[in-house]
């Protein structure tokens, strides 16, 4: 009877150890996926912000012309802004 308890206890400890390792691996994999997804969302958010700002500039280029010269010197007229929007 002592041998069966030892075998059961050893099996239980080994089983819990393997289960912990598997759980840790699964959590690590899920965390890596979450970080990648978060990075993609941040990139998309930045791109949408740029598009919105370009729309504002295209709508009222005269009042945004100074800002456009500072941040985007390659966009010199409303048509350039519209071409950039079309490219996006």
N, C-alpha and C positions, 0 to 999 in steps of 0.2 A: 504494500500500500504506500509506503514511503517513496518507492521508485516511481509510481504513477503520479504522485503529487509533484515530484521533482521534474518529471517529464512534462506535466501540464504547466507548471510554473515556467519552465524553460521555453516551452512553446508559446506561452502567453507573452513573455518578455520579448522573444524574437518576433512574434507577430506584431506587437505594438511598435517595436523598433522599425520594422519594415513599413508598417502603416504610416508612421510619422515621416519617414523618408519620402514615401510616395505622396503624402499630403504636402510636404514642403516643395517637392518638385512641381506638383500641380499648381500650387500657389505662386511659385516663381514664374511659371509659364503664363499664368493669367495676368500677373503683374507686368510682364514684358509686353503682352498684347495691349494692356490698358495704357501703358506709356506710349506705345506706337500710335494707338488710337487718339490719345490726347494730343500728340504732336501733329497728327493730321488735322484734327479739329482746330488747333491754333493756326495752322497754315491757311486753312480755309477761311477762318475768321479774318485774318489779316488781308487775304485776297478780297473778300467781300467789302472790307473797309476801304480798300483802295478803289474798288469799283464805285462805291457810293461817293467818295470824294471826287472821282473823275466825273461822275454824273452832275454833282454840284458845279464843278468847273465848266462843264459843257452847257449847263443851263444858264449860268450867269458868268460868262468868261471875263467880262470887263471888270467886275468887282473882285474876281479871284485871280486876275492876271499877275499881280505882284507875288502872291503866294506860289503860283505855278512857276514863276521864274526862279524863285528861291529853291523850291523842292524838285522841280522837273524842268530844267532849262531847255530840254529838247522839245517841249510842247510850247510853241510860240503863238499859235492861233487856235481858234475854236475847232477848226477842221482837224488839226493834229490831235486834239483831245478826243474828238469823235472817232478818229482812226484808231487811237489807243483803246477806246471802249469797244470798238468793233473787234479788235484783236483779242481782247479779254473774253 
